[in-house]
Amino acid sequence: MRKSRIFLVITFSETADAMAAEKLLAGRQIPGRIIPIPRQLSAGCGLSWRTEPELEDQVKEALGTAGIRWQEMRSIPLWVSG
């Protein structure tokens, strides 16, 4: 059964930034994963990263410290299996 959950979604203009964010955030044990950009958000490189909304401050700090550029960061409902 599919249900809707709120996730924090970060979009990137460059694929390299999305991949660097994935590596950085995994290294800091911030859970999440790369997903295609949801329809609700504007398209950049086609990739985005999703995590739990309560981790927004940690994600912003990590990306800012590492100098990884992101386009948009927003909490939105997404369909998940479960």
LOBA-768646 format. One line per field, with one value per atom (N, C-alpha, C, CB): residue number from 1; residue in one letter; chain; atom name; x, y, z. Coordinates in steps of 0.1 Angstrom, whole numbers, plus 5000, padded with zeros to 4 digits. Glycine has a CB too. Layout:
! LOBA-768646
timar [NUM  ...]
nugu [a  ...]
torke [A  ...]
tormi [CA  ...]
px [X  ...]
py [Y  ...]
pz [Z  ...]
END
This chain:
! LOBA-768646
timar [1  1  1  1  2  2  2  2  3  3  3  3  4  4  4  4  5  5  5  5  6  6  6  6  7  7  7  7  8  8  8  8  9  9  9  9  10  10  10  10  11  11  11  11  12  12  12  12  13  13  13  13  14  14  14  14  15  15  15  15  16  16  16  16  17  17  17  17  18  18  18  18  19  19  19  19  20  20  20  20  21  21  21  21  22  22  22  22  23  23  23  23  24  24  24  24  25  25  25  25  26  26  26  26  27  27  27  27  28  28  28  28  29  29  29  29  30  30  30  30  31  31  31  31  32  32  32  32  33  33  33  33  34  34  34  34  35  35  35  35  36  36  36  36  37  37  37  37  38  38  38  38  39  39  39  39  40  40  40  40  41  41  41  41  42  42  42  42  43  43  43  43  44  44  44  44  45  45  45  45  46  46  46  46  47  47  47  47  48  48  48  48  49  49  49  49  50  50  50  50  51  51  51  51  52  52  52  52  53  53  53  53  54  54  54  54  55  55  55  55  56  56  56  56  57  57  57  57  58  58  58  58  59  59  59  59  60  60  60  60  61  61  61  61  62  62  62  62  63  63  63  63  64  64  64  64  65  65  65  65  66  66  66  66  67  67  67  67  68  68  68  68  69  69  69  69  70  70  70  70  71  71  71  71  72  72  72  72  73  73  73  73  74  74  74  74  75  75  75  75  76  76  76  76  77  77  77  77  78  78  78  78  79  79  79  79  80  80  80  80  81  81  81  81  82  82  82  82]
nugu [m  m  m  m  r  r  r  r  k  k  k  k  s  s  s  s  r  r  r  r  i  i  i  i  f  f  f  f  l  l  l  l  v  v  v  v  i  i  i  i  t  t  t  t  f  f  f  f  s  s  s  s  e  e  e  e  t  t  t  t  a  a  a  a  d  d  d  d  a  a  a  a  m  m  m  m  a  a  a  a  a  a  a  a  e  e  e  e  k  k  k  k  l  l  l  l  l  l  l  l  a  a  a  a  g  g  g  g  r  r  r  r  q  q  q  q  i  i  i  i  p  p  p  p  g  g  g  g  r  r  r  r  i  i  i  i  i  i  i  i  p  p  p  p  i  i  i  i  p  p  p  p  r  r  r  r  q  q  q  q  l  l  l  l  s  s  s  s  a  a  a  a  g  g  g  g  c  c  c  c  g  g  g  g  l  l  l  l  s  s  s  s  w  w  w  w  r  r  r  r  t  t  t  t  e  e  e  e  p  p  p  p  e  e  e  e  l  l  l  l  e  e  e  e  d  d  d  d  q  q  q  q  v  v  v  v  k  k  k  k  e  e  e  e  a  a  a  a  l  l  l  l  g  g  g  g  t  t  t  t  a  a  a  a  g  g  g  g  i  i  i  i  r  r  r  r  w  w  w  w  q  q  q  q  e  e  e  e  m  m  m  m  r  r  r  r  s  s  s  s  i  i  i  i  p  p  p  p  l  l  l  l  w  w  w  w  v  v  v  v  s  s  s  s  g  g  g  g]
torke [A  A  A  A  A  A  A  A  A  A  A  A  A  A  A  A  A  A  A  A  A  A  A  A  A  A  A  A  A  A  A  A  A  A  A  A  A  A  A  A  A  A  A  A  A  A  A  A  A  A  A  A  A  A  A  A  A  A  A  A  A  A  A  A  A  A  A  A  A  A  A  A  A  A  A  A  A  A  A  A  A  A  A  A  A  A  A  A  A  A  A  A  A  A  A  A  A  A  A  A  A  A  A  A  A  A  A  A  A  A  A  A  A  A  A  A  A  A  A  A  A  A  A  A  A  A  A  A  A  A  A  A  A  A  A  A  A  A  A  A  A  A  A  A  A  A  A  A  A  A  A  A  A  A  A  A  A  A  A  A  A  A  A  A  A  A  A  A  A  A  A  A  A  A  A  A  A  A  A  A  A  A  A  A  A  A  A  A  A  A  A  A  A  A  A  A  A  A  A  A  A  A  A  A  A  A  A  A  A  A  A  A  A  A  A  A  A  A  A  A  A  A  A  A  A  A  A  A  A  A  A  A  A  A  A  A  A  A  A  A  A  A  A  A  A  A  A  A  A  A  A  A  A  A  A  A  A  A  A  A  A  A  A  A  A  A  A  A  A  A  A  A  A  A  A  A  A  A  A  A  A  A  A  A  A  A  A  A  A  A  A  A  A  A  A  A  A  A  A  A  A  A  A  A  A  A  A  A  A  A  A  A  A  A  A  A  A  A  A  A  A  A  A  A  A  A  A  A]
tormi [N  CA  C  CB  N  CA  C  CB  N  CA  C  CB  N  CA  C  CB  N  CA  C  CB  N  CA  C  CB  N  CA  C  CB  N  CA  C  CB  N  CA  C  CB  N  CA  C  CB  N  CA  C  CB  N  CA  C  CB  N  CA  C  CB  N  CA  C  CB  N  CA  C  CB  N  CA  C  CB  N  CA  C  CB  N  CA  C  CB  N  CA  C  CB  N  CA  C  CB  N  CA  C  CB  N  CA  C  CB  N  CA  C  CB  N  CA  C  CB  N  CA  C  CB  N  CA  C  CB  N  CA  C  CB  N  CA  C  CB  N  CA  C  CB  N  CA  C  CB  N  CA  C  CB  N  CA  C  CB  N  CA  C  CB  N  CA  C  CB  N  CA  C  CB  N  CA  C  CB  N  CA  C  CB  N  CA  C  CB  N  CA  C  CB  N  CA  C  CB  N  CA  C  CB  N  CA  C  CB  N  CA  C  CB  N  CA  C  CB  N  CA  C  CB  N  CA  C  CB  N  CA  C  CB  N  CA  C  CB  N  CA  C  CB  N  CA  C  CB  N  CA  C  CB  N  CA  C  CB  N  CA  C  CB  N  CA  C  CB  N  CA  C  CB  N  CA  C  CB  N  CA  C  CB  N  CA  C  CB  N  CA  C  CB  N  CA  C  CB  N  CA  C  CB  N  CA  C  CB  N  CA  C  CB  N  CA  C  CB  N  CA  C  CB  N  CA  C  CB  N  CA  C  CB  N  CA  C  CB  N  CA  C  CB  N  CA  C  CB  N  CA  C  CB  N  CA  C  CB  N  CA  C  CB  N  CA  C  CB  N  CA  C  CB  N  CA  C  CB  N  CA  C  CB  N  CA  C  CB  N  CA  C  CB  N  CA  C  CB  N  CA  C  CB  N  CA  C  CB]
px [5008  5000  5009  4991  5005  5013  5006  5014  5014  5009  5018  5008  5013  5020  5027  5011  5040  5047  5054  5058  5057  5064  5079  5060  5086  5101  5107  5105  5119  5127  5134  5137  5132  5138  5147  5127  5159  5169  5172  5182  5171  5174  5187  5162  5193  5206  5206  5217  5214  5215  5225  5219  5234  5245  5244  5259  5246  5246  5258  5247  5269  5281  5278  5293  5270  5266  5257  5259  5248  5239  5247  5228  5257  5265  5274  5273  5280  5288  5280  5295  5268  5259  5256  5246  5253  5250  5262  5247  5274  5286  5288  5298  5287  5290  5280  5289  5267  5257  5257  5243  5260  5262  5273  5264  5284  5296  5293  5307  5284  5280  5268  5276  5265  5254  5240  5257  5238  5225  5217  5227  5207  5200  5193  5190  5192  5185  5190  5188  5184  5188  5185  5181  5192  5190  5177  5202  5169  5157  5155  5144  5147  5144  5137  5136  5138  5132  5117  5136  5109  5095  5088  5089  5077  5070  5067  5057  5065  5062  5073  5058  5085  5096  5102  5108  5108  5114  5126  5118  5127  5138  5151  5135  5161  5175  5183  5182  5191  5199  5191  5212  5179  5171  5172  5175  5182  5183  5181  5198  5176  5174  5177  5159  5177  5181  5170  5194  5165  5154  5158  5142  5153  5156  5144  5169  5145  5135  5135  5137  5123  5123  5130  5108  5130  5136  5152  5133  5157  5172  5176  5177  5167  5170  5182  5158  5183  5194  5207  5192  5207  5220  5224  5218  5214  5217  5223  5205  5216  5221  5235  5212  5238  5251  5262  5251  5259  5268  5271  5263  5261  5263  5270  5249  5266  5273  5288  5266  5291  5305  5313  5306  5307  5314  5314  5308  5306  5305  5298  5319  5289  5280  5268  5276  5266  5255  5242  5258  5231  5218  5209  5213  5198  5189  5177  5183  5170  5158  5158  5146  5153  5151  5137  5163  5129  5115  5109  5106  5101  5094  5081  5091  5079  5068  5063  5071  5050  5045  5050  5030  5054  5058  5052  5074  5049  5043  5054  5035  5052  5061  5054  5069  5061  5055  5055  5063  5046  5046  5033  5053]
py [4988  5000  5012  5000  5022  5035  5045  5040  5053  5064  5076  5060  5088  5100  5103  5112  5108  5113  5126  5102  5134  5146  5143  5157  5148  5147  5161  5136  5163  5174  5170  5179  5178  5175  5187  5173  5184  5193  5191  5192  5202  5201  5208  5207  5203  5208  5212  5197  5222  5225  5217  5240  5211  5202  5188  5209  5178  5164  5162  5155  5169  5167  5172  5175  5183  5187  5177  5201  5171  5161  5149  5157  5145  5133  5137  5128  5149  5153  5154  5166  5159  5160  5146  5167  5137  5123  5117  5114  5119  5114  5120  5115  5134  5141  5138  5156  5138  5135  5121  5138  5112  5098  5097  5088  5104  5104  5110  5111  5119  5125  5117  5139  5106  5098  5105  5093  5113  5120  5111  5135  5105  5095  5102  5087  5096  5101  5094  5116  5098  5092  5101  5078  5098  5105  5100  5102  5109  5106  5115  5107  5111  5120  5132  5113  5144  5156  5154  5169  5156  5154  5165  5155  5162  5172  5185  5165  5185  5197  5207  5194  5203  5212  5215  5206  5226  5229  5220  5244  5217  5208  5215  5202  5209  5214  5203  5216  5196  5185  5172  5183  5172  5159  5151  5151  5154  5147  5155  5141  5149  5156  5146  5162  5151  5143  5145  5147  5134  5135  5129  5127  5136  5132  5136  5138  5134  5138  5153  5131  5160  5174  5180  5178  5172  5177  5178  5168  5173  5173  5185  5161  5194  5206  5214  5215  5217  5226  5218  5229  5205  5197  5197  5183  5195  5194  5208  5190  5219  5232  5235  5243  5231  5233  5225  5230  5212  5203  5208  5189  5211  5216  5229  5217  5238  5251  5250  5260  5242  5240  5235  5231  5225  5219  5227  5205  5238  5246  5239  5249  5230  5224  5232  5209  5236  5244  5236  5252  5242  5236  5247  5229  5242  5252  5255  5247  5244  5246  5235  5245  5239  5230  5232  5232  5222  5223  5210  5228  5211  5199  5198  5200  5186  5183  5169  5185  5166  5152  5144  5152  5132  5122  5109  5121  5102  5088  5078  5084  5070  5059  5046  5063  5035  5022  5019  5011  5012  5008  5007  5018]
pz [5000  5000  5000  5012  4992  4992  5000  4977  5007  5015  5013  5030  5017  5016  5029  5012  5028  5040  5036  5044  5046  5044  5044  5054  5034  5034  5031  5023  5035  5031  5018  5042  5007  4994  4990  4984  4986  4982  4967  4991  4959  4945  4942  4937  4931  4927  4913  4930  4909  4895  4887  4893  4894  4888  4894  4890  4886  4890  4900  4878  4897  4906  4920  4900  4922  4935  4942  4934  4935  4941  4945  4930  4937  4941  4953  4929  4953  4964  4977  4961  4976  4988  4993  4984  4985  4989  4997  4977  4991  4998  5011  4989  5011  5024  5035  5021  5031  5041  5046  5035  5038  5042  5052  5030  5049  5058  5071  5051  5072  5085  5091  5083  5086  5091  5091  5105  5082  5080  5070  5075  5074  5066  5054  5074  5043  5031  5019  5030  5007  4995  4983  4993  4972  4959  4953  4950  4948  4941  4929  4951  4919  4908  4914  4897  4908  4913  4912  4905  4923  4923  4914  4937  4909  4900  4906  4895  4920  4927  4927  4941  4924  4924  4910  4933  4908  4895  4892  4894  4879  4875  4874  4861  4880  4879  4870  4893  4877  4870  4869  4878  4875  4874  4887  4863  4896  4908  4920  4909  4931  4943  4954  4945  4967  4978  4988  4984  4994  5004  5017  4999  5028  5041  5050  5046  5063  5072  5074  5086  5075  5077  5089  5077  5100  5112  5111  5124  5100  5098  5089  5091  5086  5077  5082  5076  5095  5100  5098  5114  5101  5099  5085  5105  5076  5062  5057  5054  5060  5056  5061  5061  5074  5079  5072  5094  5070  5063  5049  5063  5041  5027  5027  5020  5036  5036  5040  5046  5050  5054  5043  5066  5035  5024  5011  5022  5011  4999  4987  4994  4991  4981  4978  4985  4965  4961  4959  4949  4964  4962  4957  4975  4950  4945  4954  4932  4958  4966  4977  4957  4989  5000  5005  5011  5004  5008  5014  4997  5024  5029  5021  5044  5015  5006  5008  4991  5005  5006  4994  5007  4997  4987  4990  4986  4979  4980  4983  4968  4993  4996  4998  5009  4996  4998  5013  4991  5018  5032  5037  5039]
END
